[in-house]
Amino acid sequence: MNDLSSLTTFFGWCTLINIAFLLFLTIMMTVFGDFAKTIHSKLFSLDHESLDATYFNFLANYKLLTIVVSFVPYLALKIMS
């Protein structure tokens, strides 16, 4: 796994899997948001308004992490090859 082609393929698949997972989480929060809020508010004693901000922060941080850790190295490797 030392050659450029293998690393490019690895980061490409990492990016694809992370984006698919992010899309899945976003759809689940949109469709089942009220159900999740009910469960999380009971588990962690939080109100529904703070959970909206928490969910948004989680999705934003996951997207940023995906871009920095997966997509940028993939793009750099594609430019190098």
Secondary structure, 3 states (H helix, E strand, C coil): CCCHHHHHHHHHHHHHHHHHHHHHHHHHHHHCHHHHHHHHHHHHCCCHHHHHHHHHHHHHHHHHHHHHHHHHHHHHHHHHC
